[in-house]
Amino acid sequence: MKRGFVILSCFIFVFLYRLKIKLAKSYPTTSNFSNVRLTELRCNEETLQVTTLNQKILPNTLGVIVPFRNRSKHIRPFITHMTKYLSDKGIPHQFWVINQTDAFRFNRGKLFNIGVKYASYAGCDYFALHDIDLLPDNPNLDYGKPVKTGVYHVSRPGLHPLYRHSKFLGGIITITKEAFISVNGFSNDYWGWGREDDDFRERIRSKKIKVDRPPLLSTGTKKTFINLHLKEDIRDKSKTEEQNRYAKQHFPERGFNDTSLSETCFWEKSLAGIVYFVVDAKLSCDAKTTPWCLPLST
């Protein structure tokens, strides 16, 4: 009897140890990132003659991550405005526009996960998770590294031109690499517009990370930001009943750690002498697990 108990205990110990190793490998750490892999992810070798990725990146470089689909008219005002705004603040930065190229519904969270991986490989150590149609217009907004708590909500309620409810966590967020990895990034399961930021807020809350915010500036909701969003910029807000039920659950073990770059590649672009990067991302979806990834019939 005693011998059987010892054997069983040894078996359980070995199983738990292997499980711990497996989980440790599934979550990326800051030491996993290197420039080397980027050379394998170019869309076209000939597009990169003298690339900024070959230059030594400055400490505390901000990776501006922009999820994107069918918003070409916003590229020029965004890149030019943000370049001047961040340069005036003396913040070294790179732009990573993550372009969803497949036929599935828009997946903002997954595009952020892909963008953080690319920007991390390029050497950025904190990120601005940034909507393309929202531009800072008050010089007192802080885009520096959020060393105090790891997460800083730039477009907080009370300053964002549209969203004012107290739990809102979207628009523009700066976050350290360590904090993003700690919460395992965004869920990859939110297709269509919305809910991914609510899930992200819950991930942050469950890790007991405080979200820091700017003070309520005198420019308020009307003059702190420039809102480029137009009525014709349609957002796919439709939700199925199954999707609504799923949104009430949280699966923090899934997200950044299982985000694949296998169907992605990047281009180096130039606009008015400003270099930025575009990642073409052909997302995959398991329609049995998240059938709401498929376009909904109207």
C-alpha positions as CSV (number, residue, x, y, z in Angstrom):
1,M,0.0,0.0,0.0
2,K,2.8,2.4,1.0
3,R,4.8,1.5,-2.1
4,G,1.7,2.2,-4.3
5,F,1.3,5.6,-2.6
6,V,4.9,6.5,-3.3
7,I,4.7,5.5,-7.0
8,L,1.5,7.5,-7.4
9,S,3.1,10.6,-5.7
10,C,6.1,10.4,-8.0
11,F,3.8,10.1,-11.1
12,I,1.8,13.2,-10.0
13,F,5.1,15.2,-9.3
14,V,6.4,14.3,-12.8
15,F,3.1,15.2,-14.4
16,L,2.8,18.6,-12.7
17,Y,6.5,19.4,-13.5
18,R,6.0,18.7,-17.2
19,L,2.8,20.7,-17.1
20,K,4.6,23.6,-15.6
21,I,7.3,23.5,-18.3
22,K,4.7,23.3,-21.0
23,L,2.8,26.4,-19.6
24,A,6.1,28.3,-19.2
25,K,6.9,27.7,-22.8
26,S,3.5,28.7,-24.0
27,Y,3.7,32.2,-22.5
28,P,6.3,34.4,-24.2
29,T,8.9,36.2,-22.1
30,T,10.8,39.3,-22.9
31,S,13.9,37.2,-23.6
32,N,12.1,35.4,-26.5
33,F,12.1,38.4,-28.8
34,S,14.9,39.1,-31.3
35,N,15.4,40.9,-34.7
36,V,16.4,37.7,-36.4
37,R,12.9,36.3,-37.1
38,L,11.8,39.5,-38.8
39,T,14.1,38.8,-41.7
40,E,12.0,35.7,-42.4
41,L,8.7,37.6,-42.4
42,R,9.2,40.2,-45.2
43,C,6.5,40.2,-47.8
44,N,9.1,41.1,-50.5
45,E,12.9,41.1,-50.0
46,E,13.3,43.8,-52.7
47,T,11.2,46.3,-50.7
48,L,13.8,46.5,-48.0
49,Q,16.9,48.1,-49.2
50,V,18.1,50.2,-46.2
51,T,15.6,49.5,-43.5
52,T,15.3,51.2,-40.1
53,L,15.1,47.7,-38.6
54,N,18.8,47.3,-39.3
55,Q,19.6,50.4,-37.3
56,K,20.2,50.3,-33.5
57,I,16.9,51.0,-31.8
58,L,16.9,53.6,-29.0
59,P,16.0,52.6,-25.4
60,N,12.3,53.1,-24.5
61,T,11.2,53.1,-28.2
62,L,7.4,53.2,-28.5
63,G,5.7,50.8,-30.9
64,V,2.5,52.4,-32.2
65,I,0.2,49.5,-33.0
66,V,-2.7,50.2,-35.3
67,P,-5.3,47.6,-36.2
68,F,-6.5,48.3,-39.8
69,R,-8.9,47.4,-42.5
70,N,-10.3,49.6,-45.3
71,R,-9.3,52.9,-43.8
72,S,-6.7,54.0,-46.4
73,K,-7.9,57.6,-46.1
74,H,-6.8,57.7,-42.5
75,I,-3.2,56.6,-43.1
76,R,-1.7,59.9,-44.2
77,P,-3.3,62.1,-41.5
78,F,-2.5,59.5,-38.8
79,I,1.2,59.0,-39.8
80,T,2.0,62.6,-40.4
81,H,0.1,63.9,-37.3
82,M,1.5,61.3,-34.9
83,T,5.1,61.7,-36.2
84,K,5.0,65.4,-35.4
85,Y,3.3,64.9,-32.1
86,L,5.7,62.2,-30.8
87,S,8.8,63.9,-32.3
88,D,7.8,67.2,-30.5
89,K,7.8,65.1,-27.3
90,G,11.1,63.5,-28.0
91,I,9.7,60.0,-28.0
92,P,11.5,57.5,-30.3
93,H,8.8,55.4,-32.1
94,Q,7.9,53.0,-34.8
95,F,4.5,52.6,-36.5
96,W,3.1,49.2,-37.1
97,V,-0.2,49.1,-39.1
98,I,-1.7,45.6,-38.9
99,N,-3.8,45.1,-42.0
100,Q,-6.4,42.3,-41.8
101,T,-6.5,40.8,-45.4
102,D,-8.9,37.8,-45.0
103,A,-12.7,37.6,-45.4
104,F,-13.5,37.0,-41.8
105,R,-15.0,39.7,-39.5
106,F,-12.7,42.3,-38.1
107,N,-10.7,41.1,-35.1
108,R,-9.1,44.1,-33.3
109,G,-7.7,42.1,-30.4
110,K,-5.9,39.6,-32.6
111,L,-4.4,42.4,-34.7
112,F,-3.1,44.0,-31.5
113,N,-1.5,40.7,-30.5
114,I,0.2,40.4,-33.9
115,G,1.4,44.0,-33.8
116,V,3.0,43.6,-30.4
117,K,4.9,40.5,-31.5
118,Y,6.2,42.4,-34.6
119,A,7.1,45.5,-32.7
120,S,8.8,43.4,-29.9
121,Y,10.9,41.6,-32.5
122,A,11.9,45.0,-33.8
123,G,13.1,46.1,-30.4
124,C,10.2,48.2,-29.0
125,D,9.7,47.8,-25.3
126,Y,6.4,49.5,-24.8
127,F,3.4,50.0,-27.0
128,A,0.6,52.4,-27.9
129,L,-2.5,50.4,-28.7
130,H,-4.0,53.0,-31.0
131,D,-7.2,53.5,-33.0
132,I,-6.4,55.0,-36.4
133,D,-9.2,57.5,-36.3
134,L,-8.3,59.1,-33.0
135,L,-5.5,61.7,-32.8
136,P,-4.1,63.5,-29.7
137,D,-4.6,67.2,-29.9
138,N,-3.5,68.3,-26.5
139,P,0.3,68.5,-26.0
140,N,-0.1,67.6,-22.3
141,L,-1.2,64.0,-23.0
142,D,1.4,61.5,-21.9
143,Y,2.8,58.9,-24.4
144,G,5.9,58.1,-22.3
145,K,6.6,54.6,-21.0
146,P,4.0,53.9,-18.2
147,V,6.5,52.8,-15.6
148,K,4.2,53.5,-12.7
149,T,1.6,50.7,-13.2
150,G,2.5,49.3,-16.7
151,V,-0.9,50.5,-18.2
152,Y,-1.9,54.0,-19.1
153,H,-5.3,54.9,-20.6
154,V,-4.5,58.0,-22.7
155,S,-8.1,58.4,-24.0
156,R,-9.7,58.0,-20.7
157,P,-13.5,58.6,-20.1
158,G,-13.9,62.3,-19.7
159,L,-11.4,63.0,-22.5
160,H,-12.5,60.6,-25.3
161,P,-14.9,62.4,-27.6
162,L,-17.5,59.6,-27.7
163,Y,-17.1,57.1,-24.9
164,R,-17.7,58.3,-21.4
165,H,-18.8,55.4,-19.2
166,S,-16.4,54.8,-16.3
167,K,-15.3,51.3,-17.3
168,F,-14.4,52.2,-20.9
169,L,-10.9,51.0,-21.8
170,G,-10.3,51.7,-25.5
171,G,-9.2,54.2,-28.0
172,I,-5.5,54.7,-27.0
173,I,-3.7,52.7,-24.3
174,T,0.1,52.7,-23.6
175,I,1.4,49.5,-22.0
176,T,4.7,48.0,-21.2
177,K,5.9,44.7,-22.8
178,E,5.9,43.1,-19.3
179,A,2.3,44.1,-18.6
180,F,1.1,43.0,-22.0
181,I,2.7,39.6,-21.5
182,S,1.5,39.3,-17.9
183,V,-2.2,39.6,-19.0
184,N,-1.6,37.4,-22.1
185,G,-2.6,40.2,-24.4
186,F,-6.0,40.2,-26.0
187,S,-8.4,37.4,-26.6
188,N,-8.3,36.2,-30.2
189,D,-11.9,35.1,-30.1
190,Y,-13.8,38.5,-30.5
191,W,-14.8,38.9,-34.1
192,G,-16.8,42.0,-35.2
193,W,-16.7,45.4,-33.4
194,G,-16.5,45.5,-29.6
195,R,-16.2,43.4,-26.5
196,E,-12.5,42.7,-26.9
197,D,-11.6,45.8,-24.8
198,D,-14.0,44.7,-22.0
199,D,-12.2,41.3,-21.9
200,F,-8.9,43.1,-21.9
201,R,-10.0,45.2,-19.0
202,E,-11.0,42.0,-17.1
203,R,-7.5,40.5,-17.8
204,I,-5.9,43.5,-16.4
205,R,-8.2,43.5,-13.3
206,S,-7.6,39.8,-12.6
207,K,-3.8,40.5,-12.5
208,K,-4.4,43.3,-10.0
209,I,-2.8,45.9,-12.4
210,K,-4.0,49.4,-11.9
211,V,-4.8,51.4,-15.0
212,D,-3.3,54.9,-14.7
213,R,-5.0,57.8,-16.4
214,P,-4.2,61.4,-17.3
215,P,-6.0,64.2,-15.3
216,L,-9.2,65.6,-16.6
217,L,-7.7,68.3,-18.9
218,S,-9.3,71.6,-19.5
219,T,-9.8,70.7,-23.2
220,G,-12.3,68.0,-22.1
221,T,-14.1,65.8,-24.6
222,K,-14.2,68.3,-27.4
223,K,-10.7,69.5,-27.9
224,T,-8.3,66.9,-26.4
225,F,-8.5,64.6,-29.4
226,I,-9.3,64.8,-33.1
227,N,-11.9,62.3,-34.1
228,L,-11.5,61.2,-37.8
229,H,-14.3,58.7,-37.6
230,L,-17.1,59.4,-40.1
231,K,-20.7,58.1,-40.4
232,E,-19.8,56.2,-43.6
233,D,-17.0,54.3,-41.7
234,I,-19.3,51.3,-40.9
235,R,-18.4,49.2,-37.9
236,D,-19.6,45.6,-37.7
237,K,-21.4,45.7,-34.3
238,S,-23.8,42.8,-35.0
239,K,-23.7,40.0,-32.3
240,T,-25.2,36.5,-32.3
241,E,-26.8,35.1,-29.2
242,E,-23.9,32.6,-29.0
243,Q,-21.4,35.4,-29.2
244,N,-23.2,37.3,-26.4
245,R,-23.1,34.3,-24.2
246,Y,-19.4,33.7,-24.9
247,A,-18.6,37.4,-24.0
248,K,-19.8,36.7,-20.4
249,Q,-16.9,34.2,-20.0
250,H,-13.2,34.8,-19.8
251,F,-10.4,32.6,-21.0
252,P,-7.1,34.3,-20.0
253,E,-5.1,31.3,-20.8
254,R,-5.8,32.0,-24.5
255,G,-4.6,35.1,-26.3
256,F,-1.1,36.5,-27.0
257,N,0.6,33.1,-26.2
258,D,-1.2,31.3,-29.0
259,T,-1.1,34.1,-31.6
260,S,0.6,32.8,-34.8
261,L,2.5,34.9,-37.3
262,S,2.5,32.0,-39.9
263,E,0.0,33.8,-42.2
264,T,1.6,37.3,-41.9
265,C,4.3,39.3,-43.5
266,F,5.4,42.9,-43.4
267,W,6.2,45.7,-45.8
268,E,8.3,48.8,-45.2
269,K,6.5,51.9,-46.5
270,S,7.4,55.6,-46.8
271,L,5.1,58.6,-46.6
272,A,6.5,62.1,-46.9
273,G,9.8,60.7,-45.8
274,I,8.4,58.9,-42.8
275,V,9.1,55.2,-42.6
276,Y,6.3,53.0,-41.2
277,F,5.6,49.3,-41.4
278,V,2.5,47.5,-42.7
279,V,1.8,43.9,-41.7
280,D,-0.5,41.9,-43.9
281,A,-2.4,39.5,-41.7
282,K,-4.5,36.7,-43.1
283,L,-6.2,35.5,-40.0
284,S,-7.5,32.0,-39.5
285,C,-10.6,31.0,-37.6
286,D,-12.0,27.7,-36.2
287,A,-15.7,28.2,-37.2
288,K,-16.7,25.3,-34.8
289,T,-15.3,27.2,-31.8
290,T,-16.2,30.8,-32.8
291,P,-18.7,30.6,-35.6
292,W,-19.3,34.3,-35.3
293,C,-16.0,34.9,-37.1
294,L,-17.9,34.3,-40.4
295,P,-19.7,37.3,-42.0
296,L,-23.2,37.6,-40.6
297,S,-26.0,37.6,-43.2
298,T,-27.9,40.9,-43.3
